[in-house]
Amino acid sequence: MEAPDVYYPASFLGTWGASSRTVGVEAPCGYDLFGGGRAGYDSVYESEVAGGGSSLEYRARFVSSSRRGGGGGGGGGGGGGWGGGGGGGGWGGGVEDDDDAVVVADREYNAREIARAAMGAHSVVDTTIATPNRYSCLLAPPGNDTGDLISVDILAIGRRVEPPSSSSSSSMRPEGGKFVCAEFVRQIVSRARNNGGGRDNPNSIALVTSTLSVKEIETISLYDMGGGGKSDKITCRQRTATYLVPSQTDTIAFKRWQLSRGRPVDVRRYDVTYTRVG
């Protein structure tokens, strides 16, 4: 772990309206290893890329925290991935004058807003953990008649920031107004059985689940603040690469991992625009 968290420039502090558009999708290992095969690739391309696709609209929030306090952390905000950080120090000002103050992404808020935009207003049932190194939540997929929920567990493996988070305060002004961060995570998706208490009662859910998928995802984000000062608009070019993980119990999954030979099986590129709303 090269950085304890992603510390953003002070100009990120606040609430933003985000618009994310998929501008490219690739299958570097061929269609057979892409999720859903050729049909899955065609579906993604037609729905998200062809004809300009459609934008995902959501809110994103960046908050003030403290290096020493640890807070709830932060992470890669952005278009199609883990948008981050659980809050920490509230909205207090003074970031420019306090060397210990940092700006982090509000991980729980951002992930919830992205899920709601993609899956519906009531898709997030519960968020059990929201820290820089682990995020766990329960989701209710749209059109689900069985009452089953989806458990998502995201574990941070590594992250890198330019300029480095460890040597720069959150008041940094990156040269040319550009800021780059990368995160590498393991994503575990499982089915969670609802024991009859209803989707709005997380206490009724028994997490005796079957794992649906395990994968590793690298997200690289290049932010452009248009000169580096306080801005009401930030643009981001984002790339996500999905890698298969070897399985000790699933021979087919193990064979697919062998065939990938360490290459990503799904690469997507996004253009994200942040417009300040608060």
C-alpha positions in Angstrom: 0.0 0.0 0.0 2.0 3.0 -1.2 -0.5 5.6 0.2 -2.7 5.3 3.3 -5.5 7.0 1.4 -6.1 9.4 -1.5 -5.7 13.0 -0.4 -7.2 15.4 -2.9 -6.3 19.0 -3.5 -8.2 21.5 -1.3 -10.3 22.7 -4.3 -12.2 19.4 -4.3 -13.8 20.2 -0.9 -17.6 20.3 -1.2 -20.5 18.6 -3.1 -20.5 18.1 -6.8 -22.9 17.0 -9.5 -21.1 14.2 -11.5 -21.8 13.1 -15.0 -20.1 9.9 -16.1 -20.1 8.6 -19.7 -18.5 5.4 -21.0 -16.3 6.3 -24.0 -14.7 2.9 -24.6 -14.8 -0.8 -23.8 -12.2 -3.5 -24.7 -11.8 -7.2 -24.3 -8.0 -7.7 -24.3 -8.3 -11.4 -23.8 -11.0 -11.9 -26.3 -14.8 -12.3 -25.9 -14.6 -15.7 -24.2 -13.1 -14.2 -21.1 -15.3 -11.1 -21.1 -18.2 -11.3 -18.6 -21.1 -12.7 -20.5 -19.0 -13.6 -23.5 -19.6 -12.0 -26.9 -23.2 -11.2 -26.0 -22.1 -9.5 -22.8 -19.6 -7.4 -24.7 -22.1 -6.4 -27.4 -24.6 -5.5 -24.7 -22.2 -3.2 -22.9 -21.0 -1.6 -26.1 -24.5 -1.0 -27.5 -25.9 0.3 -24.2 -23.0 2.4 -23.0 -20.8 3.4 -25.9 -22.6 3.2 -29.3 -24.1 6.5 -30.4 -22.5 8.4 -27.6 -24.2 6.2 -25.0 -26.0 7.6 -22.0 -24.5 9.4 -19.0 -24.8 8.3 -15.4 -25.7 11.3 -13.2 -25.0 11.3 -9.5 -23.7 13.4 -6.6 -20.2 13.2 -5.2 -18.8 14.7 -2.0 -15.4 15.4 -0.7 -14.9 16.3 3.0 -12.3 17.6 5.4 -10.5 15.1 7.6 -7.3 14.7 9.6 -4.2 12.6 8.9 -3.9 11.6 12.5 -7.6 11.0 13.1 -7.9 8.6 10.3 -11.5 9.4 9.9 -13.5 7.4 7.5 -11.0 7.6 4.7 -11.2 8.4 1.1 -10.7 6.9 -2.3 -11.0 7.2 -6.0 -14.0 9.3 -6.8 -15.1 8.9 -10.4 -17.1 7.3 -13.0 -17.5 3.6 -12.8 -15.8 2.4 -9.8 -15.4 2.7 -6.1 -16.2 6.2 -5.2 -15.0 6.9 -1.9 -14.3 7.6 1.8 -16.3 7.7 4.9 -16.2 11.1 6.1 -13.9 11.7 9.0 -13.9 15.3 10.0 -17.1 16.9 8.8 -17.1 20.1 6.8 -14.7 22.2 8.9 -12.7 24.8 6.9 -9.1 25.6 7.5 -7.7 23.1 5.0 -5.4 25.7 3.5 -3.9 26.6 6.9 -3.7 23.3 8.6 -0.8 20.9 7.5 -2.6 18.0 9.2 -5.9 18.6 7.4 -6.7 16.7 4.3 -9.5 16.4 1.8 -10.9 12.9 1.2 -13.8 11.5 -0.8 -16.8 10.6 1.2 -16.7 7.0 0.4 -20.1 5.9 1.8 -22.0 8.8 0.3 -20.4 8.5 -3.1 -20.9 4.8 -3.4 -24.5 5.1 -2.3 -25.2 7.8 -4.9 -23.6 5.8 -7.7 -25.6 2.7 -6.8 -28.8 4.7 -6.6 -28.2 6.3 -10.0 -27.3 2.9 -11.6 -29.8 0.6 -9.8 -32.6 2.8 -8.4 -33.3 4.9 -5.3 -33.8 2.0 -2.9 -30.9 -0.2 -4.1 -28.7 0.4 -1.1 -30.0 -1.6 1.9 -27.1 -1.1 4.2 -23.5 0.0 4.4 -21.7 -2.0 7.1 -18.1 -0.8 6.6 -16.8 2.3 4.8 -13.0 2.8 5.4 -10.1 3.6 3.1 -9.1 -0.1 3.0 -12.5 -1.8 3.1 -16.0 -1.0 1.9 -18.9 -3.4 2.4 -22.6 -3.0 1.5 -25.8 -4.8 0.8 -27.7 -4.1 -2.5 -31.2 -4.9 -3.6 -31.0 -5.5 -7.4 -33.9 -4.1 -9.4 -36.5 -6.6 -10.5 -35.6 -9.1 -7.8 -38.6 -11.1 -6.8 -36.9 -13.6 -4.5 -36.0 -11.2 -1.7 -32.3 -12.1 -2.1 -29.8 -9.3 -1.7 -26.3 -8.8 -3.1 -23.4 -8.5 -0.7 -20.4 -6.4 -2.1 -17.1 -6.4 -0.3 -14.2 -4.3 -1.7 -10.7 -4.7 -0.2 -8.0 -2.2 -1.1 -4.8 -3.9 -2.3 -2.8 -0.8 -3.3 -3.0 2.8 -4.3 -0.8 5.5 -5.7 -1.1 9.3 -5.9 0.8 11.8 -8.0 1.9 14.0 -6.3 2.4 11.5 -3.4 -0.2 11.8 -0.6 2.5 11.1 2.0 4.5 14.2 1.2 1.9 16.7 0.1 -0.7 18.5 2.2 -4.3 18.7 0.9 -3.6 22.4 0.0 -1.3 21.2 -2.8 -1.9 22.8 -6.2 -0.7 20.2 -8.8 1.3 21.6 -11.7 -1.0 22.5 -14.6 -4.1 21.8 -12.4 -3.8 18.0 -13.0 -4.0 15.3 -10.3 -3.6 11.6 -10.8 -4.5 8.7 -8.5 -4.8 4.9 -8.9 -6.4 2.2 -6.7 -6.2 -1.5 -7.0 -8.9 -3.5 -5.2 -10.4 -7.0 -4.8 -14.2 -7.1 -5.3 -16.1 -10.0 -3.8 -19.8 -10.3 -4.8 -22.1 -12.8 -3.0 -25.8 -13.6 -2.7 -27.3 -12.8 0.7 -30.5 -14.5 1.8 -33.3 -12.4 3.3 -34.9 -14.3 6.1 -38.3 -12.5 5.9 -37.8 -9.2 7.7 -38.0 -7.2 4.5 -35.4 -5.5 2.4 -35.5 -2.5 4.7 -34.4 -4.5 7.7 -30.7 -5.4 7.4 -30.9 -7.3 10.7 -33.0 -10.0 9.1 -30.3 -10.9 6.6 -28.3 -14.0 7.2 -25.0 -13.7 5.3 -24.7 -17.5 4.6 -24.1 -16.7 1.0 -22.7 -18.2 -2.1 -20.0 -16.3 -3.8 -21.0 -15.1 -7.2 -17.7 -13.5 -8.4 -14.3 -12.5 -7.2 -12.2 -10.1 -9.3 -9.5 -7.5 -9.0 -10.1 -4.0 -10.4 -7.5 -1.3 -11.2 -8.9 2.3 -11.5 -6.7 5.1 -12.8 -8.1 8.6 -12.7 -6.6 11.8 -14.2 -8.3 14.9 -12.9 -8.0 18.3 -14.6 -8.9 21.3 -12.5 -8.4 23.8 -15.3 -5.3 25.6 -13.9 -5.1 24.4 -10.3 -7.0 27.1 -8.4 -10.4 26.9 -6.9 -12.7 25.7 -9.6 -16.4 25.0 -10.0 -15.7 22.4 -12.7 -13.4 19.4 -12.7 -13.0 16.9 -15.5 -11.7 13.4 -15.2 -10.5 10.8 -17.6 -10.8 7.4 -16.0 -9.7 3.8 -16.9 -10.8 0.7 -15.2 -9.2 -2.7 -15.8 -10.7 -6.0 -14.5 -8.6 -9.0 -13.7 -9.6 -12.6 -13.0 -8.6 -14.2 -9.7 -7.6 -17.9 -9.3 -10.1 -20.2 -7.5 -9.2 -23.2 -5.4 -12.7 -24.7 -5.7 -13.9 -23.7 -9.1 -12.0 -25.5 -11.9 -13.6 -23.4 -14.7 -12.7 -20.2 -12.9 -9.2 -21.4 -12.4 -8.8 -22.3 -16.1 -10.2 -18.9 -17.2 -7.6 -17.2 -14.9 -4.8 -19.3 -16.5 -6.0 -18.3 -20.0 -5.9 -14.6 -19.0 -2.2 -14.8 -18.2 -2.3 -11.8 -15.9 -3.9 -9.6 -18.5 -7.2 -7.6 -17.9 -10.3 -9.2 -19.3 -12.4 -6.0 -19.3 -11.1 -2.5 -19.9 -13.4 0.5 -19.8 -12.8 4.2 -20.2 -14.9 7.0 -18.8 -15.2 10.8 -19.1 -16.5 12.3 -15.9 -17.4 15.9 -15.3 -17.8 17.3 -11.8 -19.8 20.6 -11.4 -19.9 22.2 -8.0 -23.3 22.3 -6.3 -22.3 23.1 -2.7 
